[in-house]
Amino acid sequence: MRNAHPASGSVIQMGMTSFAVAEMGFDDRDYDNWLVTLTQASARLDILQTVVTELCRLCENEDVVKSQQVLSILETQGTITKAADTSSAT
């Protein structure tokens, strides 16, 4: 049957090649998206690590840690904003 319709085989082969090329383009965009996501996550992780380190130092140096001290550290590192702080107080 394959020999009866040789054109069909070439169309399928051409279709598979086109599909592979289209898939490579998608993979490149997907890779770029993952790279951006991982870069952003890495930056956020660095900030979180800094916050945790500062909070640990605060806890080591103080017998009692006030919530305002914790909020100050979080604000300094940009993990929360003043607006978030005032809205949570009400």
C-alpha positions in Angstrom: 0.0 0.0 0.0 2.8 2.4 0.7 4.0 2.2 -3.0 0.4 2.8 -4.2 0.5 6.3 -2.7 4.1 7.6 -2.7 3.0 11.2 -2.4 1.3 10.5 0.9 4.6 9.3 2.4 6.4 12.5 1.4 3.6 14.6 2.8 3.8 12.8 6.1 7.5 13.2 6.2 7.3 16.9 5.4 4.6 17.3 8.1 6.8 15.6 10.7 9.8 17.9 9.8 7.6 21.0 10.1 6.3 19.8 13.4 9.9 19.3 14.7 10.9 22.8 13.6 7.8 24.3 15.3 8.5 22.3 18.4 12.1 23.6 18.6 10.8 27.2 18.5 8.4 26.4 21.4 11.2 24.8 23.4 13.4 27.9 23.0 10.6 30.1 24.3 9.9 27.7 27.1 13.6 27.7 28.0 13.6 31.5 28.1 10.5 31.6 30.3 12.0 29.0 32.7 15.3 31.0 32.8 13.5 34.2 33.7 11.4 32.4 36.3 14.4 30.8 37.9 16.3 34.1 37.9 13.5 35.8 39.6 13.1 33.0 42.1 16.8 33.1 42.9 16.6 36.8 43.6 13.6 36.3 45.9 15.4 33.5 47.6 18.4 35.7 48.3 16.1 38.3 49.9 14.4 35.7 52.0 17.8 34.3 53.1 18.8 37.8 54.2 15.6 38.3 56.1 15.9 35.0 57.9 19.5 35.8 58.8 18.6 39.2 60.2 15.6 37.7 62.1 17.9 35.1 63.6 20.4 37.7 64.7 17.5 39.7 66.3 16.3 36.7 68.2 19.8 35.9 69.4 20.4 39.4 70.7 17.0 40.0 72.3 15.2 38.2 75.0 11.9 39.5 73.7 11.3 40.4 70.1 8.6 42.8 69.4 6.5 42.5 66.2 7.5 46.1 65.3 11.1 44.9 65.1 10.2 42.1 62.8 8.1 44.3 60.6 11.0 46.8 60.4 13.3 44.1 59.1 10.7 43.0 56.6 10.2 46.6 55.4 13.9 47.2 55.1 14.3 44.2 52.8 11.3 45.2 50.8 9.3 42.0 51.6 6.4 44.1 52.9 5.4 47.7 52.4 4.1 50.3 54.9 0.7 50.1 53.2 0.5 46.4 54.0 1.6 47.1 57.6 -1.1 49.7 58.2 -3.8 47.7 56.6 -3.1 44.7 58.8 -3.2 46.8 61.9 -6.9 47.7 61.4 
